[in-house]
Amino acid sequence: MRRITAALAVAMLATSVASQSEEWPQWRGPNRDGISTEALNPEGKTEPVWQARVGIGYASVVIKNGLLYTIGHDKEKQQDTVFCFDAKNGKEIWSHTYSCKTMALAHGGGSLTTPSIDGDRVWVLNREGVLHVYDAKSGDVRLQRDLKKSYRAKLPKWGFSSSPLVLDDMIVLNIGRVVAVDRKGKAIWKTKKDYGAGYSTPVTMTLDGRECLLVLNADGLILLDRKRGKHLARFPFKTSYDVNAATPVVIGDRVFISAGYRHGCAMVRVSTKGIEKLWESKVMRNHMAGCTYFEQHIYGFDESRFKCIDLDGNEKWSERFGKAAHVIADGKIVALTARGELVIGEADAAGFSTLSRKPVLEGGKYWTTPVVVGGLIYCRNSLGHLVCVDHRK
């Protein structure tokens, strides 16, 4: 009886883990770190499982309960569309369209933020600062609120690109001023200060039992109390054009931040008393896509080169992929190149070894982070071509 009970417990745990792993409900995945623990077949299949056209932009995809959500833009109509597809076969379940400007300053324009799924709701913050909430299954509009107007936020030069951060019954939104609302959209708190240019998505951090938030804005790295939004500390990190876009990477009590435009990166130690700089360097310059932390090393795009560095900022190796994006899945780097190739290689500090490399998309830019769910890899270019490729074991 004990053996049977133990076997059932293991089976239930395995089912639970599998259920949790086969989803990507928010920006940078289940743990907001750009890492998937799912098994992955590096070789994969040549032919795509399905393809779709979703409109121009850079929004990534999110997946939960077998449904995939993303955002695209129609330049002629000046409209965004939020799409819901069956994640395995690409069948469109629903879509919802709203007016939104292209905002094509120095790039093609279109969608910038990624949706977040909270139970039965899909949260979308568009580049004009309007919050949209949809029923996850039907697409019915549950809420629409102009946060830019409500909080007198200044529209950044390239538009708001921070994705909603869902934390239990609180949704945190970075619009320069950081705000928190409940599931009905009612304000919980807002920061006293507008920190400027809301390009980076906030992350969480626990310090001495205190739940905190870290936000990388024009002013630098900001530490906030999660419950009330109180300002706790700031680390200056001023960049050209005020573009701090990459998501901070939390490593214990340390935080890694990086920015492009030849700026560089820094490792800091964070406490509720302040933020201490450990080192600063130009070894990693994340323009848009952020880094991942895996087995005591940091992986990411230094402008157009993909690099591995250690926690002291020493470069271990470098590969020219062009300016693109990546995640880590099953201990492997899953990256797009500037030519639309999907590259999979070992996440190994000793050196990069290519396991597979194949073209999956053509044209446009490849700044959108790929997503791995259930052994399927979802890739998108700025022209709005979305493709699902099979790398199931």
ABEGO torsion letter per residue (X at the ends): XAAAAAAAAAAAAAAAAAAAABBBABBGEAAGAGBBABBBBAAEBABBABBBBAEBEABBBBBBGGBBBBBBBBAAAGBBBBBBBBAAAGBBABBBBBBBBAGABGBAEEBABBBBBBEABBBBBBAAGBBBBBBAAAGBBABBBBAAAAAGBBBBAAEBABBBBBBEABBBBBAGBBBBBBAAGBBABBBABBAEGBABBBBBBBBGGBBBBBBBBAAEBBBBBAAAGBBABBBBBBBBGGBBABBBBBBEABBBBBBBGGAEBBBBBBBAAEBBBABBBAABBBAABBBBBBGGBBBEBBEABBBBBBAAGBBABBBBAEBBBBBBBGGBBBBBBAAGBBBBBBBBAAEBBBABBBBABBEEBBABBBBBBGGBBBBBBAAGBBBBBBABX
